[in-house]
Amino acid sequence: MDFIQGLDFSKIGELLLYHRESPMIFSSGLFFLLFLCFLPIYMLLRKRTLLRIIYVTLFSLYFYYKSSGIFFLLLVAGATSDFIIALLMEKTFHRERLRRFFVILSTCINLGVLGYFKYFNFLVDLGGNFLHFIGGWFGIPVLESITVVHFDIFLPVGISFYTFQTMSYVIDVYRGRIKPLHRWIDYIFYVSFFPQLVAGPIVRAIDFIPQIYRRPLVTRSEFGEALFLIVSGLIKKAVISDYISLNFVDRIFDQPLLYHGVENLLGVYGYALQIYCDFSGYSDMAIGIALLLGFRFNINFDTPFQSATITEFWRRWHISLSTWLKDYLYISMGGNRKGRFRTYINLLITMLLGGLWHGAGAKFILWGALHGVALAIHKFTMHLFPRCKAMGKDMKPFWRVMGVIVTFNFVAFVFIPFRADNMLVVQNVLHQIFYDFQPALIPQIIAGYPYVLAMMLLGYIAHFIPKKVDHRIQGAITASPLVLQAFYLLLIVFIVFQIKSADVQPFIYFQF
C-alpha cells in the first residue's frame, strides 16, 4: 500500500497523453510497456473475432493519438468516407459512369486532404514566385510586392501511407479485384492497424482483409521469425542508424564546408546506410509485431544495395510503395504498352510523383526526377543492347559486381538532395568531394571516428552477407528456449538504451 501511495499518478497520466515534441514510436520504452499490456488481452480474445477487432482498433487509434494527437479523428473520417464510397460502388455495380464518379470522388477527397496538410505551403510558394515573375516580366509593381505567408500546418504522422492504403482499397473495389467490407469497424481496423499505420509498409486490402477473420495462431517458427525481425529492426534503427546520424552524418550535412572531401563522401555513404537502416528497421519491427499478432505482411526491403541496376534497386527498395506506384500510376498511364517513348515518359512522371509523395519541395522532385531518368536510360540501354537484359543472378559475376558498385554510388549520391536542407548544401557537399578530397587525411579520419566507422562497417557487412546467414541466425533464435529468447530481446533493449541519445530519435519517414 505504501508503494501505491508513493506513485505519482499525475505523471503517469501525463505520460499517456499526446506530446507533439515526442510522438510514440516502436523503439521507445513506452511502446514496449503498452504492447506488453496489450498482448495478454489480445490473446484472450483470439476466439472472439468481433471483440478482438474492436480491441485492436481502439489500441491502434490510441497509438495514432500518441503519434498525432487529435488528428486520429482525421484518419477515422477519411476511412469512413472511403468505406461509404466503396459500398455505393457495390450498389451501382452496373452503372459504370456512376462508379467512375465515386472512384474519382474518393481520389479527390484523399488527395485534397493530403494536399492541404502536405503541399499547401509549397503551392503557396509556387504561386507567389509565379506572380513575382509575372510582375517583374510585365512591370507590374503590385504583383512584385506580394508577400508570401506560410501557415503553421501540422502534418499528421503517416498521412501519406494510410492515404495510399485507402486509395488502393477503393480502386481495387472499382476494378472488381475485391469486394467491399460491409462492417465499418472492420474497415477502420484495416486502415488503423497500428504496426504499419505511421510509416508503412503500405498493406493492400486484398492481402490483409482475409487475415482479419482468421484465428490468430502463431507457430513456434513464426514466433522465432517475429522475434528475429523485431531484434534486427531495433539494431538497425536504434543502434546503427541513430548512432551514425547523431555522431557523424548530421554534422556533415549541417556544415559540409567544415569537413574535407573524404569526410563528406563518408557522410554520403553514411546517410545511405542511415536511411536504409532507419526505414527497413521500422519495416522489420512492423512486420515482426504484426506476425506476433497473427498477420503476415509482405517484405518491404530486400537488401537493395546489392542491386546491380536501378530497375533492380526499385524492385528491392520500399517495395510496398514502388509496387503501389507501378500498379496504380505507371500501369494506369499505359506502362510500357504504348511504345518506348511513352514508356520513358511514364517512368519519369511516376518517379516525379513518387518524389513529390516524399515531401513538398524541389529537392524531392529532383530526387524523383533523377531516378526517373535513370530508369528510362536503363530501359533504353536494354533495348539497344539486348544481351544486357540479364538481371540479378543471371548476370556474369564481373558485370554484376561492377553494376552493384555503380548503382550503389548513384543511389547514394542522389540521396544528397534528399537529405540536404537546401541546394546550397548539395553544392557544398559535392564541391568538397570533387575539389577538396585530400585522401592523405584518411588515417586521421579513421582515428577521429573509430566508433562511427566501425558502426558503418558493421551495417554494410550485415547488409551484404548472404541471406542464408540470416536464415541460420533466425533458426537459432527459433530453436532457443522461451527464456533464452526473452533474454535476447532484453539484451538488445539494454544495448539500445545504452547507446541511444537522451531523446528518442523519430523515424525518418515519420515526416512523410
C-alpha positions in Angstrom: 0.0 0.0 0.0 2.9 2.4 0.8 4.3 1.7 -2.7 0.9 2.5 -4.4 0.6 5.7 -2.3 4.1 6.7 -3.4 3.2 6.6 -7.1 2.7 9.9 -8.8 -0.4 9.1 -10.9 -0.4 12.7 -12.4 2.9 11.8 -14.1 1.5 8.5 -15.3 -1.5 10.3 -16.8 0.8 12.9 -18.4 2.9 10.2 -19.9 -0.2 8.6 -21.5 -1.2 11.9 -23.2 -0.1 13.1 -26.6 3.0 15.3 -26.7 3.8 16.9 -30.1 7.6 17.0 -29.4 7.8 13.3 -28.5 5.5 11.1 -30.6 5.4 7.4 -29.6 7.5 5.1 -31.8 8.3 1.4 -31.8 11.8 1.9 -30.3 10.5 3.8 -27.2 10.2 2.2 -23.8 6.6 3.4 -23.5 5.5 1.5 -26.6 7.1 -1.8 -25.3 5.3 -1.3 -22.0 2.0 -0.7 -23.6 2.4 -3.5 -26.0 3.2 -5.9 -23.2 0.0 -4.8 -21.5 -1.9 -5.1 -24.8 -0.7 -8.6 -25.7 -2.3 -10.8 -23.0 -5.8 -9.4 -23.5 -5.3 -9.8 -27.3 -4.5 -13.5 -26.7 -7.6 -13.9 -24.5 -9.8 -12.6 -27.4 -8.4 -14.9 -30.0 -11.7 -16.8 -30.4 -13.9 -13.7 -30.2 -13.5 -12.1 -33.6 -15.6 -9.0 -33.2 -14.3 -8.2 -29.7 -10.7 -8.7 -30.9 -11.3 -6.4 -33.9 -12.8 -3.7 -31.6 -10.0 -4.1 -29.1 -7.2 -3.8 -31.7 -8.9 -0.9 -33.4 -9.1 1.0 -30.1 -5.5 0.3 -29.3 -4.5 1.3 -32.8 -6.4 4.6 -32.6 -4.8 5.3 -29.2 -1.3 4.5 -30.8 -2.1 7.1 -33.6 -3.3 9.6 -31.0 0.1 9.2 -29.3 1.7 10.0 -32.6 -0.5 12.8 -34.0 -2.9 13.8 -31.3 -6.4 14.8 -32.2 -5.7 14.1 -35.9 -6.6 10.5 -35.2 -10.2 11.8 -36.0 -9.0 12.8 -39.4 -8.0 9.2 -40.1 -11.4 7.9 -38.9 -13.2 10.5 -41.1 -11.2 9.6 -44.2 -11.6 5.9 -43.7 -15.3 6.3 -43.1 -15.6 8.3 -46.3 -13.9 5.6 -48.4 -15.9 2.9 -46.6 -19.2 4.5 -47.7 -18.0 5.2 -51.2 -16.9 1.5 -51.7 -20.4 0.4 -50.6 -22.0 2.9 -53.0 -19.9 1.5 -55.8 -21.1 -2.0 -55.0 -24.7 -0.9 -55.1 -24.2 0.7 -58.5 -22.2 -2.1 -60.0 -23.9 -2.0 -63.4 -23.8 1.8 -63.7 -20.2 2.4 -64.9 -20.4 6.2 -65.1 -21.6 6.5 -61.5 -19.0 4.1 -60.3 -16.3 6.1 -62.1 -17.7 9.2 -60.4 -17.4 7.6 -57.0 -13.8 6.5 -57.5 -12.9 10.0 -58.8 -14.7 11.5 -55.7 -12.7 9.3 -53.4 -9.4 10.2 -55.1 -10.2 13.9 -54.9 -11.1 13.7 -51.2 -8.0 11.8 -50.3 -5.6 13.8 -52.4 -7.3 17.0 -51.4 -6.8 16.3 -47.7 -3.2 15.1 -48.3 -2.6 18.2 -50.5 -3.8 20.6 -47.8 -1.7 19.2 -45.0 1.4 18.3 -47.0 1.6 20.7 -50.0 -0.4 23.8 -49.2 2.6 26.0 -48.2 4.6 24.6 -51.2 1.8 25.6 -53.6 1.5 29.0 -52.0 5.3 29.4 -52.6 4.9 28.4 -56.2 2.0 30.8 -56.7 3.9 33.6 -55.1 7.0 33.0 -57.2 4.9 32.8 -60.3 3.2 36.1 -59.5 6.6 37.8 -58.8 7.9 36.5 -62.1 4.8 37.9 -64.0 5.1 41.2 -62.1 8.8 41.5 -63.0 8.3 40.5 -66.6 5.4 42.8 -67.3 6.4 45.5 -64.9 3.5 45.2 -62.5 4.6 46.5 -59.1 1.6 45.2 -57.3 2.5 41.6 -58.2 6.2 42.1 -57.4 5.3 43.4 -53.9 3.2 40.4 -52.9 4.3 38.8 -49.7 4.0 35.1 -49.4 2.7 34.0 -46.0 3.3 30.5 -44.6 0.7 28.8 -42.5 1.6 26.7 -39.5 0.0 23.5 -40.7 0.7 20.4 -38.7 1.5 17.3 -40.8 -0.2 14.3 -39.3 2.2 11.4 -38.9 1.9 8.7 -41.6 -0.8 10.5 -43.6 0.9 9.6 -46.9 0.9 5.9 -46.0 -2.7 5.5 -44.9 -3.9 7.7 -47.7 -2.3 5.5 -50.3 -3.7 2.5 -48.5 -7.3 3.7 -48.6 -7.0 4.8 -52.2 -5.8 1.3 -53.2 -8.8 -0.2 -51.5 -11.3 2.0 -53.3 -9.5 1.5 -56.7 -9.5 -2.3 -56.2 -13.2 -2.3 -55.4 -13.8 -0.3 -58.6 -11.7 -2.7 -60.6 -13.5 -5.6 -59.2 -10.5 -7.2 -57.5 -12.1 -7.2 -54.1 -15.5 -7.0 -52.5 -16.1 -4.0 -50.2 -16.3 -4.6 -46.5 -19.8 -4.3 -45.0 -18.9 -3.6 -41.4 -17.5 -0.2 -40.6 -15.3 -1.4 -37.7 -13.6 -4.0 -40.0 -12.5 -1.2 -42.4 -11.3 1.0 -39.5 -9.4 -2.0 -38.2 -7.7 -2.4 -41.7 -6.8 1.3 -42.1 -5.6 1.9 -38.5 -3.8 -1.4 -37.7 -1.0 0.0 -35.6 2.1 -2.0 -36.8 2.0 -0.4 -40.2 0.0 2.7 -39.5 2.5 5.5 -39.3 5.4 4.5 -41.5 4.3 1.6 -43.6 4.6 -0.8 -45.3 1.6 0.1 -47.4 -0.6 -3.0 -47.0 -3.1 -3.9 -49.7 -6.6 -4.8 -48.7 -6.5 -7.9 -50.9 -3.7 -9.3 -48.7 -4.8 -8.0 -45.3 -8.6 -8.3 -45.1 -8.8 -12.1 -45.4 -6.5 -12.3 -42.3 -8.8 -10.3 -40.1 -11.2 -13.1 -39.6 -8.7 -15.9 -39.1 -8.0 -17.0 -35.5 -4.5 -15.6 -34.7 -2.3 -18.6 -34.2 1.4 -18.1 -34.2 3.6 -21.2 -34.7 7.0 -21.6 -33.0 8.7 -20.9 -36.3 6.7 -17.7 -36.8 7.4 -16.6 -33.3 11.1 -17.0 -33.9 10.8 -15.1 -37.2 8.9 -12.3 -35.5 11.4 -12.0 -32.7 14.3 -12.0 -35.2 12.6 -9.2 -37.2 12.0 -7.1 -34.1 15.5 -7.6 -32.8 17.1 -6.9 -36.1 14.9 -3.8 -36.6 15.8 -2.4 -33.3 19.5 -2.9 -34.0 19.2 -1.2 -37.4 17.2 1.7 -36.2 18.2 2.5 -32.6 21.8 1.3 -32.8 23.2 1.8 -36.3 21.0 4.5 -37.8 20.7 6.8 -34.8 24.3 6.5 -33.8 25.9 7.4 -37.2 23.2 10.1 -37.7 23.9 11.9 -34.4 27.6 11.4 -34.3 28.6 11.9 -37.9 26.0 12.3 -40.7 24.1 15.3 -39.2 27.3 17.2 -38.6 28.5 16.7 -42.2 25.2 17.9 -43.7 24.9 20.8 -41.3 28.3 22.3 -42.2 29.8 20.5 -45.2 32.5 23.1 -45.7 34.0 22.4 -42.3 34.9 18.9 -43.4 37.2 17.6 -46.1 36.1 15.6 -49.2 36.7 12.2 -47.6 34.5 13.1 -44.6 31.8 14.4 -46.9 32.0 11.2 -49.0 31.7 9.1 -45.9 28.8 11.3 -44.8 27.0 10.5 -48.1 27.7 6.8 -47.6 26.7 7.1 -44.0 23.3 8.7 -44.9 22.6 6.0 -47.4 23.1 3.4 -44.7 21.2 5.6 -42.1 18.1 5.9 -44.2 18.1 2.2 -45.1 18.6 1.1 -41.5 16.0 3.6 -40.3 13.3 2.7 -42.7 14.0 -1.0 -43.1 14.4 -1.3 -39.4 10.9 0.2 -38.9 9.5 -2.1 -41.5 11.2 -5.1 -39.9 9.7 -4.2 -36.5 6.2 -3.6 -38.1 6.3 -6.9 -39.9 7.5 -8.7 -36.7 4.9 -7.2 -34.4 2.2 -7.9 -36.9 3.4 -11.5 -37.2 3.2 -11.8 -33.4 -0.5 -10.9 -33.7 -1.0 -13.5 -36.5 -0.8 -11.2 -39.5 1.8 -11.6 -42.3 2.9 -8.6 -44.3 4.9 -8.8 -47.5 8.6 -7.9 -47.3 9.3 -4.2 -47.8 13.1 -4.2 -48.3 15.2 -6.9 -49.9 18.9 -5.9 -49.5 18.5 -3.1 -52.0 22.2 -2.0 -52.1 23.0 -5.4 -53.6 21.2 -4.3 -56.8 23.2 -4.3 -60.0 20.8 -2.0 -61.9 18.5 0.9 -61.0 15.5 -1.2 -62.1 16.5 -4.0 -59.7 17.0 -1.4 -56.9 13.4 -0.3 -57.2 12.3 -3.9 -57.0 14.1 -4.2 -53.7 13.7 -0.7 -52.1 10.4 0.3 -50.4 8.7 -2.5 -52.2 5.2 -1.6 -51.0 5.5 2.0 -52.4 7.2 1.0 -55.7 4.6 -1.7 -56.4 1.8 0.8 -55.5 3.2 3.4 -57.9 3.6 0.7 -60.6 0.1 -0.8 -60.2 -2.0 2.4 -59.7 0.0 5.0 -61.5 2.5 3.7 -64.1 0.2 0.9 -65.5 -2.8 3.3 -65.4 -0.9 5.7 -67.6 -0.2 2.9 -70.1 3.0 1.4 -68.6 5.1 0.0 -71.4 2.2 -0.8 -73.7 2.2 2.4 -75.8 5.7 2.4 -77.3 9.2 3.1 -76.0 9.0 6.9 -75.8 5.7 6.8 -73.9 7.3 4.2 -71.5 10.1 6.6 -70.7 7.7 9.4 -70.1 5.5 7.2 -67.9 8.6 6.2 -65.9 9.7 9.8 -65.4 6.2 11.0 -64.4 5.8 8.1 -62.0 9.1 8.8 -60.3 8.5 12.6 -60.2 5.2 12.0 -58.4 7.0 9.4 -56.2 9.5 12.1 -55.2 6.7 14.5 -54.5 5.0 11.9 -52.3 8.1 12.0 -50.1 7.8 15.7 -49.5 6.7 19.1 -50.7 10.0 20.6 -52.0 12.2 20.9 -55.1 14.8 18.6 -53.6 12.3 15.7 -53.5 11.1 16.4 -57.1 14.8 16.4 -58.1 15.4 13.1 -56.3 12.4 11.6 -58.1 13.4 13.1 -61.5 16.9 11.7 -61.3 15.6 8.2 -60.5 13.1 8.5 -63.3 15.8 9.5 -65.8 18.0 6.6 -64.6 15.1 4.1 -65.1 14.4 5.4 -68.6 18.1 5.2 -69.5 18.3 1.7 -68.2 15.2 0.7 -70.3 16.8 2.4 -73.4 20.1 0.6 -72.8 18.4 -2.7 -72.6 16.6 -2.0 -75.9 19.9 -1.0 -77.6 21.9 -4.0 -76.2 19.5 -6.9 -75.8 22.3 -9.0 -74.4 22.3 -6.7 -71.4 18.8 -7.7 -70.4 20.1 -10.2 -67.8 19.5 -9.1 -64.3 20.1 -10.5 -60.8 21.8 -13.8 -60.6 21.7 -14.2 -64.4 24.4 -11.5 -64.8 28.0 -12.6 -65.1 29.9 -12.1 -61.8 32.2 -9.4 -63.0 29.4 -7.3 -64.6 27.2 -7.9 -61.5 29.9 -6.5 -59.2 30.5 -3.5 -61.4 26.8 -3.0 -61.6 26.4 -3.1 -57.8 29.2 -0.5 -57.4 27.7 1.9 -60.0 24.1 1.5 -58.8 25.0 2.0 -55.1 27.1 5.1 -55.8 24.3 6.6 -58.0 21.7 5.9 -55.3 23.9 7.3 -52.5 24.7 10.5 -54.4 21.1 11.0 -55.4 20.3 10.9 -51.7 22.3 14.1 -51.2 19.4 16.4 -52.2 17.0 14.1 -50.3 18.9 14.8 -47.1 20.2 18.3 -47.6 18.2 21.3 -46.2 18.7 23.3 -49.4 20.5 23.2 -52.7 23.4 25.2 -51.3 24.2 22.3 -49.0 24.1 19.9 -52.0 26.6 22.2 -53.9 28.9 22.4 -50.9 28.9 18.6 -50.3 29.7 17.9 -54.0 32.4 20.7 -54.0 34.2 19.2 -51.1 34.1 15.7 -52.5 35.3 16.6 -56.0 37.6 19.6 -55.2 38.9 19.0 -51.7 39.2 15.3 -51.3 42.6 15.0 -49.6 43.0 11.2 -49.3 46.1 11.7 -47.2 43.8 12.6 -44.2 42.2 9.1 -44.2 44.3 7.8 -41.3 43.4 10.9 -39.2 39.7 10.4 -40.1 39.9 6.7 -39.0 41.5 7.7 -35.7 38.9 10.5 -35.2 35.8 8.5 -35.9 36.6 4.9 -34.8 33.2 4.0 -33.5 31.2 5.7 -36.3 33.3 4.0 -38.9 33.0 0.6 -37.1 29.2 1.0 -37.0 29.1 1.9 -40.7 31.3 -1.1 -41.5 29.1 -3.4 -39.3 25.9 -2.1 -41.1 27.3 -2.6 -44.6 28.7 -6.0 -43.8 25.4 -7.1 -42.3 23.7 -5.8 -45.5 25.9 -7.7 -47.9 26.2 -11.1 -46.1 24.3 -13.9 -47.8 20.7 -14.5 -46.9 21.5 -18.0 -45.7 23.4 -16.4 -42.7 20.2 -14.5 -41.8 18.2 -17.7 -42.0 20.7 -19.6 -39.7 20.5 -16.8 -37.1 16.7 -16.8 -37.3 16.8 -20.6 -37.0 19.0 -20.4 -33.9 16.6 -17.9 -32.3 13.6 -20.1 -33.2 15.2 -23.2 -31.7 16.1 -21.4 -28.4 14.0 -21.9 -25.3 11.5 -19.2 -24.5 13.6 -17.9 -21.6 16.6 -17.5 -23.9 14.5 -15.7 -26.5 13.3 -13.3 -23.8 17.0 -12.8 -22.8 17.9 -11.9 -26.4 15.2 -9.3 -26.6 16.1 -7.8 -23.2 19.8 -7.8 -24.1 19.1 -5.8 -27.3 16.8 -3.4 -25.5 19.6 -2.9 -22.9 22.1 -2.2 -25.7 19.7 0.2 -27.3 19.2 2.2 -24.1 23.0 2.3 -23.5 23.8 3.6 -27.0 20.9 5.8 -27.8 20.8 9.6 -27.1 18.8 11.2 -24.4 16.0 12.0 -26.8 14.2 9.3 -28.8 15.0 9.9 -32.5 11.9 9.8 -34.7 11.9 7.6 -37.8 12.9 9.5 -40.9 9.7 8.5 -42.7 7.5 9.9 -39.9 7.7 13.2 -41.8 6.2 11.6 -44.9 
